[in-house]
Amino acid sequence: MIWSLQLTYWALPPLFGVLLVVRVLEYLWPRRGEQGIRALIAASFTGGLWAFLGLVAVISPPMEVKVWTVNAAHVPGALAPLAWLAFALTYADDHRGLRPWRWLFAALCIPTLLIMALALTGDPSGLLVSAHVPVDLHGIVGMGVVHGVWHWVYFGVRATAVIGAGIVLALHLWCAKARSAVSWVVFAITLALAPAFVQTLMVPGAVWANFTPAGFALGASVLTYGLVIRRFIDLGPVARTLVMTELRDPIVVLDGKGRIVDANRAAERILDLRPYGKLPVGIGTFWASSRTEDQPSTRLELGSPAGE
């Protein structure tokens, strides 16, 4: 059997997504020890694998290859949105109000596992893809699909996870006074979801024009640039132990720019601190904003950050 490839401009979006993810992973892998980076690596990798399978489906003429890759692509397609939500929860870890979002993540895992099981078994029931339709695109062998009822569950899980990730990240960054970074999050979410909505509304079932994997890859690259390269990732909380959390003495952690990146409960209570805000005065001395005229002021002597 001679393996042949069909070159078409429909292959450019998934090819672009694969190359983009390779570049993003090359940048992220040496930084995998930083807060949230591992989850962002997972989000980028699954998006890249999704785009790669989409590329194979486009450039491979045999229908059996197209059918297999379309079914298999549901696995990274289901995992990528959950990886986005996992990144958001990891990045905003230790913030109050995350419990409902963690429950949402756990709830979304159930249909995701069912979708993956259907895809890995070849979807014999046709719940995801009920029919594969060969299409002749001016001499190019294409394929259309007739979506099954579970495609809409798949679509809904994807949209819910990505929008949820966007909300968690935006709220975290807004509270951190890093409001310019919120626009990067909104841009990334739009890039990830817009192709899926266009695909569903304008060209449903057109595998040869599926831009969704490339959109996820591009969205992950925007998150990488907006939060990692621009160093907003530093606003995530530092790793802490139960001892630090419950210690009665106030503990405040600053980064190299004099920003509060973490504080234990005692610091919040005694010094009226709110983590992730800028210091109102220089690093050397901090006066608690909660003091009144008839109360002695609370003074906290802080050393310069390491490396300064």
Secondary structure, DSSP 8 states (H G I E B T S, - for coil): --------GGGHHHHHHHHHHHHHHHHHGGGTTSTTHHHHHHHHHHHHHHHHHHHHHHH---HHHHHHHHHHTHHHHHHHHHHHHHHHHHHTTT-TT-HHHHHHHHHHHHHHHHHHHHHHTT-TT-SSEEEEEEEEETTEEEEEEEE-THHHHHHHHHHHHHHHHHHHHHHHHHHTT-HHHHHHHHHHHHHHHHHHHHHHHHSTTBGGG--HHHHHHHHHHHHIIIIIITSGGGGS-----HHHHH-SS--EEE-TTSBEEEE-HHHHHHS---TTSB-SS-SSEEE-TT--TTS---EEE----TT-
